[in-house]
Amino acid sequence: MKYFLALSFCSLLLFACKPANGEPGWIQLFNGRDLTGWQVKIRGYAVGDNFRDTFRVENGILKVSYDRYDTFGEEYGHLFYEKPFSHYRLRAEYRFVGEQVPDGPDWAFRNNGFMLHSQPATNMGLDQDFPISLEAQLLGGRQSGERPTMNLCTPGSNVVIDGELRTQHCIESSSKTYRGDNWVTVEMIVLGDSVLHHLVEGDTVMTYMKPTIGGGDVEGYTPDQYTEGKPMSSGYIAIQAESHPTEFRKIELLELDKDGRPGRSRE
């Protein structure tokens, strides 16, 4: 019944989806001026060390930048919002720009993501590559071939899709390919550990349920942060730095109650 209510509510959200300007209840996670409310963690560096000014704000745009890097060196980074959430709609506008930093991995070309239900930055190991989380993966297209965006990747996590436990690291969405430097609007509807949806330009492209800690594809974590099979019902939101310059001009959130209605969850 809970799953049916979540899907029904999400259908209503799609029908009513419109710009959030002036809508009550929406929180602007990115204030358009600076990184207030956000915390940096880059592999190999202490929490708060914004190595080479990787994350910055310029002209009202939140940027993942590599103009001060000579090579990437697997220095994966994440920018965490300061508080956790469990039930919410997260909406953002992003685009990829410029060239990938030298020695960035091929899979990281025009690659970023929103980490959902993430462990906090302060609990990551010094050399941990990715937080234990669910990644709503953002991808840009190459000159040819299909490359959908808003896929699901699972560093230290597993999910259920169509009643089947899925343990592979990345699962493609039904999104079309977005090439070039155009802005793309995405949304994530997160209802605790019940059901999660990824949307691109108002269309649902990925749905999964019952996320739990498990699997692999994450290195350097401290053992006390990993409990196999533990439900992932809440956590932090983070954006990535994986070697390709990325820009965000809006990141906003609407909290939902346990039934998916606007209002803070009491769970």
C-alpha angles and dihedrals in degrees: 000000000000090000092050092051091049093052092045092051092047089054089056090049092054091051091051099038110137138141113301097224106130095001111138119242099025116131119209101221090184111051095198093239112066145337095280108150094023132101127203127221118176122180111266094015134090122261109277095026103124093198112212090351089282093165115045144145120236127170092348094309126116105222137195099206136187102177090113095051125092092189134359101234094190090286094155113188139197133193112210128201110234101244136043127242134194109184118030153114114247118194128183145164117220142165139180120236139179129359130323114254114260115274092016109146117264092239089057094062106126089350129142134133151188112253109214129195086009128172111250121270090241091062096053120107116250092249098032111136102203132008118249098261148107113276122213092202120218115206135177122209126253122228090276138011131047121288114168122204131223093044120158122250122180118208103184094346145094132202141192120242121181090349094306126113107238117203103169114114100238130025121190122237125220092251123129120242118272114205131184130020100305121134115256124200117217134176136194122202109199123186104180112264092331108081137337129196132195118207132189119196089342098311123113108236103165136027128179138161146206101024115199137176110264147095120063137257094120126093136195099025122146112251095236089065094058119074111165112233096010111147114247102221101151142001147129131313119229138171122217141238107202102156104284122095111249133181132206123190099175134027114168136162138202116197117224133200122241091275093052098258122132108275136076119295116240094204 
